[in-house]
Amino acid sequence: MNTHNSAGLVKKIANDVDLGTNDDNSNSSNTTKIAGDRGLDNAPEEMLGTWYSYDNHEKATVTFTDHTIEETENGHTVTTELHKMKPDRDRGEDKAYWAKTKHRATISKFKMPESKPKDNKLYYNIYGWNETAGDGEFYAVHTEEGQPVLISAGGVGVWTDAVYWKTPELAQKYAGKKFHDLHYREMN
């Protein structure tokens, strides 16, 4: 092929090849044959572990592992696997594809575009694999009351909707408290 000046074709073919297994649940492989998948992505090290929040006397948890986020609220748990994805992937209308990827997301760093000193945090944006609209969920590690906290935020304003603590006791102690250095929707 090289003698026919086909380097561009070879490069295109190489970029379209997905390596890996057909087993989407395999922990031994970093990639799958799902279109657009570039392999597992890592959760930020500072977010690893379980974080606790209380809202209206209901306990909620977020657990980050190396490659997943498990969110539990009102007794309902959703586990999302983090993957790197090709930006030009074709989601199409294939129901089997959507079913295989419904609990997948991508993660990227996000800095508030109009950073105010009080909101000068590095957020991580978790965006659903098949999400076609919306802003996804944002997480940032921060400090409140001298303790590390995980901020959960959403919407176009990246508004804080929950503060998670490293222990259930701290979460219960600060349940419902609004912190002056966080950006809440109702404070705009």
C-alpha positions in Angstrom: 0.0 0.0 0.0 2.9 2.3 0.7 4.1 2.2 -2.9 0.7 3.6 -3.9 0.8 6.6 -1.6 -1.8 5.1 0.7 -0.4 6.3 4.0 -3.6 8.3 4.7 -5.8 5.2 4.1 -3.6 3.1 6.4 -3.8 5.8 9.1 -7.6 6.0 8.8 -7.9 2.2 9.0 -5.6 2.1 12.1 -7.7 4.8 13.8 -10.9 2.9 13.2 -9.6 -0.4 14.8 -10.9 -1.1 18.3 -8.8 -3.7 20.2 -10.0 -5.7 23.2 -12.6 -8.3 24.1 -16.3 -8.7 23.5 -16.8 -9.0 27.3 -17.8 -5.6 28.5 -17.5 -6.7 32.1 -13.9 -7.9 31.8 -11.6 -6.2 34.3 -8.6 -7.7 32.6 -9.0 -5.6 29.4 -8.7 -1.9 29.1 -10.8 -1.7 25.8 -13.9 -3.2 24.3 -15.1 -3.5 20.7 -17.8 -0.9 21.3 -17.6 1.8 18.7 -15.9 4.9 20.0 -14.3 3.3 23.1 -10.7 4.1 23.7 -10.5 2.2 27.0 -11.1 2.7 30.7 -10.4 6.1 32.2 -9.1 6.8 35.7 -11.1 8.6 38.4 -9.0 11.4 40.0 -6.9 10.0 42.8 -8.1 12.7 45.3 -11.7 11.5 44.8 -11.2 7.8 45.4 -13.2 6.3 48.2 -16.7 6.7 49.6 -18.1 10.2 50.4 -21.3 10.8 52.4 -24.0 13.4 52.4 -27.3 14.0 54.2 -30.1 15.9 52.6 -33.6 16.0 54.1 -32.5 13.2 56.5 -31.7 10.9 53.6 -28.1 9.5 53.4 -26.5 9.6 50.0 -23.1 8.2 49.0 -20.7 8.6 46.1 -18.0 6.0 45.8 -15.1 6.5 43.3 -13.0 3.5 42.4 -10.2 3.5 39.8 -12.6 3.3 36.9 -16.2 3.7 38.3 -18.5 6.0 40.2 -21.2 4.4 42.3 -24.0 6.8 43.4 -26.5 5.7 46.0 -29.5 7.8 47.0 -32.9 6.8 48.5 -31.8 3.1 48.4 -31.2 3.2 44.6 -27.6 2.6 43.4 -26.2 3.4 39.9 -22.7 2.4 38.9 -21.1 4.1 36.0 -17.9 3.0 34.3 -15.5 5.7 33.2 -14.2 5.3 29.6 -12.2 7.4 27.2 -14.2 8.0 24.1 -13.5 9.1 20.6 -15.2 12.5 20.1 -16.3 11.6 16.6 -18.0 8.3 17.5 -21.3 7.5 15.9 -23.9 6.7 18.5 -26.5 6.0 15.8 -29.9 4.5 16.7 -28.7 1.0 17.5 -30.7 0.0 20.7 -28.1 -2.8 21.5 -25.3 -0.2 21.4 -27.3 2.1 23.7 -28.0 -0.8 26.1 -24.3 -1.8 26.3 -23.2 1.8 27.0 -26.0 3.2 29.2 -23.8 2.9 32.4 -20.7 4.5 30.8 -19.5 8.0 31.0 -16.4 10.1 30.1 -14.6 12.3 32.6 -12.8 15.5 31.8 -11.3 18.5 33.7 -13.3 21.6 33.8 -12.5 25.1 35.1 -15.3 27.6 35.5 -15.1 29.8 32.4 -15.6 33.0 34.3 -13.7 32.0 37.4 -14.5 34.1 40.4 -12.1 33.8 43.3 -14.7 31.9 45.3 -15.3 29.5 42.4 -11.8 28.9 41.3 -12.0 25.1 41.6 -11.0 22.4 39.3 -14.1 20.4 38.5 -14.3 17.0 36.8 -17.2 16.8 34.4 -18.9 13.3 34.2 -20.7 13.2 31.0 -22.9 10.2 30.0 -21.7 8.1 27.1 -25.0 8.6 25.2 -25.8 12.0 26.6 -26.8 14.3 23.7 -27.9 17.3 25.8 -27.3 18.8 29.2 -24.1 19.5 31.1 -23.5 16.2 32.9 -22.5 16.2 36.6 -19.5 18.1 38.0 -17.4 17.0 41.0 -14.6 18.9 42.8 -12.6 18.3 45.9 -12.6 21.2 48.3 -12.1 22.1 52.0 -14.9 23.1 54.3 -14.6 23.4 58.1 -11.0 22.2 57.8 -12.2 18.9 56.2 -11.9 17.6 52.7 -15.3 17.6 50.9 -16.5 16.4 47.5 -18.7 19.0 45.8 -21.4 17.7 43.5 -22.7 20.4 41.1 -24.8 20.5 38.0 -26.4 22.7 35.4 -25.0 25.4 33.1 -24.0 27.5 36.2 -22.2 24.5 37.8 -24.3 25.1 40.9 -23.5 23.1 44.0 -26.3 20.6 44.7 -24.6 18.5 47.4 -21.5 18.5 49.7 -20.1 15.0 50.5 -17.9 14.3 53.5 -15.4 11.5 54.3 -17.5 10.2 57.2 -21.2 9.8 57.8 -20.8 11.6 61.1 -19.5 14.8 59.4 -22.2 14.5 56.7 -24.9 14.4 59.4 -23.2 17.2 61.4 -23.2 19.6 58.4 -26.5 18.4 56.8 -28.2 21.2 55.0 -25.5 23.8 55.7 -24.8 26.3 52.9 -21.2 27.4 52.7 -20.4 31.0 51.6 -17.6 30.0 49.2 -19.8 27.6 47.2 -21.9 28.5 44.2 -25.6 27.5 44.8 -28.5 28.0 42.3 -30.7 29.8 44.8 -28.0 32.3 45.7 -27.8 33.8 42.2 
